[in-house]
Every structure is written in C-alpha cells, then in structure tokens.
Amino acid sequence: MDRIAGQKRAAANLYPQIEPFDQRFLDVGDGHTIYVEQCGRPDGLPVIVLHGGPGGGCSPAMRRYFDPAVYRIVLFDQRGCGRSRPHASVEANTTWHLVADIERIRKLLGIDGWIVFGGSWGATLALVYAQTHPERVRHLVLRGVFLMTEGELAWFYGGGAGAFWPDRWSDFVRVIPPAEHYDMIAAYHRRLFSGDPATETRYARAWAGWENALASVEHDGIAGETPADYARAFARLENHYFINKGFLDEDGQILRDLRKIADVPGTIVQGRYDMICPPVSAWTLSRHWKRSELRMIPVAGHALSEHGISAELIRIMDGLRQ
C-alpha cells in the first residue's frame, strides 16, 4: 500500500488549472466545425492532446499534465463531440478526417512539429497520425494502448471483459434480445441509429455505462447515469468507428505500419489491470517499435485519472522539457 500512497501523492502534483489563451471554432469542411484551444506558454514546446472515445471530448483536467511555463498545450474536440458541431454526427467522420483535422490545426497555429499525447482511442489516433505524418512528431506519449484490432473489440464487446465483470456485462447485454448477442456492436448500432431520440439515448447510456464502469481499478463497477447529450455522442461515435473497424485498411494495420515511425521516439504508459484495453496491446506495440519504452503501472486500470498513470505521465512530460 505504500506504493499506492506514493502514487496518489505524485498524482496530486498535477499542474494547477490554467485557462486557455486562445479558443476558437475551426471550420474543417464537410459541415463540421471543431473546437480548438491553446493554453500554457504561447511560444512554448508544442504538445497536442488527443482525447479518447471516439466521442469523449477534451476537458480542462487534460491541461494539467503539462508545465504551463514550458508547454504550448493544444486541445480540441474531435468531430461530433464536446463543443464541436454538429453534435453526435457521424457524417464525414472517420479516422482519416481526424488525421486531416490535426494537420489543419498544426498549420493554422504555425507549428512545425509537436509532441503527440493520447490515451485509449487517443493513442490509436496518435499512432495513425504519426504514421501518416512522421516528420511532424517529436515524441509520442501514449496511455492505455488501443490498436483498433478485431481481437480487442472482441475482448470488450464479446464477453472477455465480461468474464471479470459478469454483473456489469449482464446489464450491458440484457437490453439486447438473446438472438442478437453474437454481435453486440451491430445490435447496439441498430438502436443507436434508430432515428428515435429516446431509443438512442437509452442505448447510449447502456453503452457508455459498460465502459465507464470498468475504467478504474478502484471502481466498484457501479456507474452513475451518464448525461444524455454526452452519452449519445460518445456511444454513437464509438459504435460508428468500431463497426467500421476504425476505417483502417486491414486488421493489424497499425502494427503493420510501424516501420513508418521507426525514427519517432515514444513512451507508453499502461495499467497492468486495464480491462478496457488489455496490456497485451501495449506490450506487443513496444516489442515491435524499437524506439519506444513501455512503463507498466502495477496497480492501475484504464483511466487517465488513475493515480499511478497520472504520476507517470507527469514524470514523462517533465522529462521531455527542453
């Protein structure tokens, strides 16, 4: 328990909350407008933060992992979520649209290269962005690695995680007729895109509740009711991306294309007891990416807010200061 207490003390050393010096809405075409903010030091070392989900949105807490006297911190809400509009829209919303949006932000802000910081789906997007634009990435900082593979989706939506959380899994599946249990992503898709707001919200809350219940190693598995607007965007976007396999060319594409970031350094932070994105993905990534370092946190789950994960991310970002 001394180790956990130490992690909690270290995690409490998050940088103080700071307000953005720049907030804007950027028209990225296709009918989408995305929210972008900058905080910290305007001429500082640039870092872009990629939130999870897809559909999670960024939050003020995500600013607190970076020394504001050193870093120029860029955050944005990806298409369809947070303050971006249209809300919960899946039209013209793919991995490749998001990669293009990140580049559009970089060019708009006049940044030549930056650190890319992302967790969960944000780690997926960070890797795909880096493989598309390796010359723009100074360092990748990844947390709770998700490689968008069929095996990972089968683990979380096919009963693997449910073997550890049978009570919460039962809540997730019981709203779907047994005849459809063979493909829970498709079953939820039919309801999340039914066209009836009440139906979509009901199933969105069930979808979000399953994931939220498993996020933290200290969580008791009982999640409160997710706000309707957040749940609908989160669930619809996640489901849209997952049913389309992340819009990647083939299963395992990120590992296939690691040669494209062979010269990009990276640090991976992974909770040993992550039930949403099991550690095997982070371990496999680190074995095949020679310039990466894996830091496994012994008593931690998936969430960014886990004490050990927060403490390690702060240490990493402090170590990258120039």
C-alpha positions as CSV (number, residue, x, y, z in Angstrom):
1,M,0.0,0.0,0.0
2,D,3.0,2.3,0.4
3,R,3.5,2.3,-3.4
4,I,-0.2,3.3,-3.9
5,A,0.1,6.0,-1.4
6,G,3.2,7.3,-3.1
7,Q,1.4,7.3,-6.5
8,K,-1.5,9.2,-5.0
9,R,0.8,11.9,-3.7
10,A,2.6,12.1,-7.0
11,A,-0.6,12.3,-8.9
12,A,-1.8,15.1,-6.6
13,N,1.1,17.1,-8.2
14,L,-0.9,17.8,-11.3
15,Y,-0.1,21.3,-12.5
16,P,-2.6,24.0,-11.4
17,Q,-5.6,24.6,-13.5
18,I,-5.0,27.2,-16.2
19,E,-7.3,29.0,-18.6
20,P,-6.8,29.0,-22.4
21,F,-5.2,32.0,-24.0
22,D,-6.9,31.1,-27.3
23,Q,-10.2,29.4,-28.0
24,R,-11.7,29.1,-31.5
25,F,-14.1,27.2,-33.7
26,L,-12.5,25.9,-36.8
27,D,-14.5,25.1,-40.0
28,V,-12.9,21.9,-41.3
29,G,-15.4,21.4,-44.1
30,D,-17.9,18.6,-44.6
31,G,-20.4,20.6,-42.5
32,H,-18.2,20.2,-39.4
33,T,-16.9,22.9,-37.0
34,I,-14.4,21.8,-34.3
35,Y,-13.5,23.4,-31.0
36,V,-9.8,24.2,-30.6
37,E,-8.0,25.7,-27.6
38,Q,-4.5,26.7,-26.6
39,C,-3.1,27.2,-23.1
40,G,0.2,27.4,-21.3
41,R,3.1,29.3,-22.9
42,P,2.4,30.7,-26.4
43,D,6.0,30.3,-27.5
44,G,6.5,27.0,-25.6
45,L,7.2,23.4,-26.6
46,P,4.0,22.4,-28.6
47,V,2.0,19.3,-27.5
48,I,-1.3,18.3,-28.9
49,V,-3.7,16.2,-26.7
50,L,-5.9,13.6,-28.4
51,H,-8.9,12.6,-26.3
52,G,-10.4,9.1,-26.2
53,G,-13.6,7.6,-27.2
54,P,-14.0,8.2,-30.1
55,G,-16.5,10.8,-28.8
56,G,-15.1,11.6,-25.4
57,G,-14.2,15.2,-25.9
58,C,-11.5,17.1,-24.2
59,S,-11.7,18.5,-20.6
60,P,-9.9,21.1,-18.5
61,A,-8.3,18.3,-16.5
62,M,-6.3,17.3,-19.6
63,R,-4.4,20.6,-19.4
64,R,-2.9,19.7,-16.0
65,Y,-0.3,17.2,-17.1
66,F,2.0,19.8,-18.6
67,D,4.1,22.6,-17.1
68,P,2.4,25.7,-18.4
69,A,5.6,27.7,-18.1
70,V,7.2,25.2,-20.7
71,Y,4.5,23.8,-22.9
72,R,2.1,25.3,-25.5
73,I,-0.8,22.9,-25.0
74,V,-3.3,22.3,-27.8
75,L,-6.5,20.5,-27.2
76,F,-9.5,20.0,-29.5
77,D,-12.9,18.2,-29.5
78,Q,-12.9,15.8,-32.4
79,R,-15.7,15.8,-34.9
80,G,-19.2,15.3,-33.5
81,C,-18.4,15.6,-29.8
82,G,-17.7,18.0,-27.0
83,R,-18.2,21.6,-28.2
84,S,-17.7,20.6,-31.9
85,R,-20.7,20.7,-34.2
86,P,-22.9,19.1,-35.4
87,H,-23.2,17.1,-32.2
88,A,-23.2,13.3,-32.4
89,S,-22.8,13.4,-36.2
90,V,-21.1,10.5,-38.0
91,E,-21.3,12.0,-41.4
92,A,-17.8,12.7,-42.9
93,N,-16.4,11.4,-39.6
94,T,-13.6,8.8,-40.0
95,T,-10.1,8.3,-38.7
96,W,-8.8,10.0,-41.9
97,H,-10.9,13.0,-41.4
98,L,-9.5,13.4,-37.9
99,V,-5.9,13.0,-39.1
100,A,-6.6,15.7,-41.6
101,D,-8.1,17.9,-38.9
102,I,-5.0,17.5,-36.8
103,E,-2.8,18.7,-39.7
104,R,-5.2,21.6,-40.3
105,I,-4.8,22.7,-36.7
106,R,-1.0,22.4,-36.9
107,K,-0.8,24.5,-40.0
108,L,-3.2,27.1,-38.7
109,L,-1.2,27.5,-35.5
110,G,2.1,27.7,-37.3
111,I,3.6,24.7,-35.6
112,D,6.4,22.8,-37.4
113,G,6.4,19.7,-35.1
114,W,5.0,18.7,-31.8
115,I,4.7,16.1,-29.1
116,V,1.5,14.0,-29.6
117,F,-0.1,12.9,-26.3
118,G,-3.1,10.5,-26.5
119,G,-4.8,7.8,-24.5
120,S,-7.1,4.9,-25.4
121,W,-8.7,5.9,-28.8
122,G,-6.4,8.9,-28.5
123,A,-3.4,6.6,-28.6
124,T,-4.9,4.9,-31.7
125,L,-5.3,8.3,-33.4
126,A,-1.8,9.4,-32.3
127,L,-0.3,6.3,-33.9
128,V,-2.2,6.7,-37.2
129,Y,-1.4,10.4,-37.3
130,A,2.3,9.7,-36.7
131,Q,2.4,7.0,-39.3
132,T,0.8,9.5,-41.8
133,H,3.0,12.5,-40.8
134,P,6.1,11.1,-39.1
135,E,8.1,14.3,-39.9
136,R,5.7,16.3,-37.7
137,V,6.0,14.2,-34.5
138,R,8.8,14.9,-32.0
139,H,7.7,12.3,-29.5
140,L,4.6,10.1,-28.9
141,V,3.3,9.8,-25.4
142,L,0.6,7.0,-25.3
143,R,-1.6,5.7,-22.5
144,G,-3.9,2.7,-22.4
145,V,-3.0,1.5,-25.8
146,F,-5.7,0.5,-28.3
147,L,-4.6,-0.7,-31.7
148,M,-8.1,-1.0,-33.2
149,T,-7.9,-4.7,-33.9
150,E,-10.7,-7.2,-34.1
151,G,-9.3,-9.1,-31.1
152,E,-9.5,-6.0,-28.9
153,L,-13.1,-5.3,-29.9
154,A,-14.0,-9.0,-29.3
155,W,-12.5,-8.8,-25.9
156,F,-14.6,-5.9,-24.8
157,Y,-17.8,-6.5,-26.7
158,G,-17.7,-10.3,-27.0
159,G,-17.6,-11.3,-23.4
160,G,-13.8,-11.3,-22.5
161,A,-14.0,-8.4,-20.1
162,G,-17.4,-9.7,-19.1
163,A,-15.8,-12.7,-17.5
164,F,-14.3,-10.4,-14.9
165,W,-17.3,-8.2,-14.6
166,P,-20.3,-10.6,-15.0
167,D,-22.7,-8.3,-13.2
168,R,-21.9,-5.2,-15.4
169,W,-21.8,-7.4,-18.5
170,S,-25.2,-8.7,-17.7
171,D,-26.5,-5.1,-17.5
172,F,-25.0,-4.4,-20.9
173,V,-26.4,-7.4,-22.7
174,R,-29.8,-7.8,-21.1
175,V,-31.2,-4.8,-23.1
176,I,-30.5,-6.7,-26.3
177,P,-32.5,-9.8,-27.4
178,P,-30.5,-13.0,-26.9
179,A,-30.7,-13.8,-30.7
180,E,-28.5,-10.7,-31.3
181,H,-25.9,-11.4,-28.6
182,Y,-23.5,-12.9,-31.2
183,D,-22.6,-9.3,-32.4
184,M,-23.2,-6.7,-29.7
185,I,-21.6,-3.9,-31.7
186,A,-24.1,-4.5,-34.6
187,A,-27.0,-4.9,-32.1
188,Y,-26.3,-1.6,-30.5
189,H,-25.7,0.1,-33.8
190,R,-29.3,-0.7,-34.9
191,R,-30.6,1.1,-31.8
192,L,-28.1,4.0,-31.6
193,F,-29.0,4.9,-35.1
194,S,-32.7,4.2,-34.9
195,G,-33.8,7.8,-35.6
196,D,-35.8,7.9,-32.3
197,P,-34.0,10.2,-29.8
198,A,-35.4,8.4,-26.8
199,T,-34.3,5.0,-28.0
200,E,-30.9,6.3,-29.0
201,T,-30.4,7.9,-25.6
202,R,-31.5,4.8,-23.7
203,Y,-29.0,2.6,-25.5
204,A,-26.3,5.2,-25.5
205,R,-26.4,5.3,-21.7
206,A,-26.2,1.5,-21.6
207,W,-23.2,1.5,-24.0
208,A,-21.4,4.3,-22.0
209,G,-22.2,2.7,-18.7
210,W,-20.5,-0.5,-19.6
211,E,-17.2,1.2,-20.4
212,N,-17.3,3.7,-17.6
213,A,-17.9,1.0,-15.0
214,L,-14.6,-0.7,-16.0
215,A,-12.4,2.4,-16.3
216,S,-10.7,2.4,-12.9
217,V,-9.0,-0.4,-10.9
218,E,-10.5,1.1,-7.7
219,H,-14.0,1.4,-9.2
220,D,-16.7,-0.8,-7.7
221,G,-18.4,-1.2,-11.1
222,I,-21.5,0.9,-10.3
223,A,-21.6,3.9,-12.6
224,G,-24.0,6.8,-12.3
225,E,-26.3,7.7,-15.1
226,T,-24.4,9.4,-17.9
227,P,-25.8,12.8,-19.1
228,A,-27.9,12.2,-22.2
229,D,-26.1,14.6,-24.6
230,Y,-22.6,13.2,-23.7
231,A,-23.8,9.6,-23.8
232,R,-25.4,9.9,-27.2
233,A,-22.3,11.5,-28.9
234,F,-19.9,9.1,-27.1
235,A,-21.9,5.9,-27.9
236,R,-22.8,6.8,-31.5
237,L,-19.3,7.8,-32.4
238,E,-17.6,4.8,-30.7
239,N,-20.1,2.4,-32.3
240,H,-19.7,4.1,-35.7
241,Y,-15.9,3.7,-35.6
242,F,-15.9,0.2,-34.2
243,I,-18.5,-1.2,-36.6
244,N,-16.2,0.2,-39.4
245,K,-13.1,-1.3,-37.8
246,G,-11.6,2.2,-37.3
247,F,-11.7,2.8,-41.1
248,L,-8.3,1.1,-41.4
249,D,-7.3,-0.9,-44.5
250,E,-6.9,-4.2,-42.7
251,D,-6.8,-5.7,-39.2
252,G,-3.5,-5.1,-37.6
253,Q,-2.6,-2.1,-39.8
254,I,-1.0,0.0,-37.0
255,L,1.5,-2.8,-36.2
256,R,2.0,-3.4,-40.0
257,D,3.0,0.2,-40.5
258,L,5.3,0.7,-37.5
259,R,8.2,1.0,-39.9
260,K,6.8,4.4,-40.8
261,I,7.6,5.7,-37.2
262,A,10.8,3.7,-36.8
263,D,12.7,7.0,-36.1
264,V,10.0,8.5,-33.9
265,P,10.6,8.1,-30.1
266,G,7.7,7.1,-27.9
267,T,6.8,6.4,-24.3
268,I,3.9,4.1,-23.4
269,V,2.1,4.1,-20.1
270,Q,-0.1,1.1,-19.4
271,G,-2.2,0.0,-16.4
272,R,-1.5,-3.7,-15.6
273,Y,-5.2,-4.3,-14.8
274,D,-6.7,-2.3,-17.7
275,M,-9.9,-4.1,-18.5
276,I,-10.8,-1.9,-21.5
277,C,-7.5,-2.1,-23.3
278,P,-5.6,-5.1,-22.1
279,P,-1.9,-4.7,-21.6
280,V,-1.0,-7.2,-24.4
281,S,-1.6,-4.5,-27.0
282,A,0.9,-2.1,-25.3
283,W,3.4,-4.9,-24.8
284,T,3.1,-6.0,-28.4
285,L,3.5,-2.5,-29.7
286,S,6.6,-1.9,-27.6
287,R,8.2,-5.1,-28.8
288,H,7.9,-4.1,-32.4
289,W,8.6,-0.4,-32.0
290,K,12.3,-0.2,-31.2
291,R,12.3,3.5,-30.2
292,S,9.6,3.1,-27.6
293,E,9.7,2.5,-23.9
294,L,6.9,0.7,-22.0
295,R,6.1,1.7,-18.5
296,M,3.7,-0.7,-16.9
297,I,1.9,0.6,-13.8
298,P,1.4,-2.3,-11.4
299,V,-1.8,-1.3,-9.7
300,A,-3.8,0.7,-12.3
301,G,-6.6,0.3,-14.8
302,H,-7.5,2.3,-17.8
303,A,-8.4,5.8,-16.8
304,L,-6.2,8.8,-17.3
305,S,-7.0,9.8,-13.7
306,E,-5.6,6.6,-12.2
307,H,-3.1,7.7,-9.6
308,G,-0.1,5.7,-10.9
309,I,-0.9,6.6,-14.5
310,S,-1.2,10.3,-13.8
311,A,2.0,10.3,-11.8
312,E,3.9,8.6,-14.6
313,L,2.6,10.9,-17.3
314,I,3.6,13.9,-15.3
315,R,7.1,12.5,-14.9
316,I,7.4,11.8,-18.6
317,M,6.2,15.3,-19.6
318,D,8.6,16.9,-17.1
319,G,11.4,14.7,-18.6
320,L,10.6,15.9,-22.1
321,R,11.0,19.6,-21.3
322,Q,13.7,21.3,-23.3
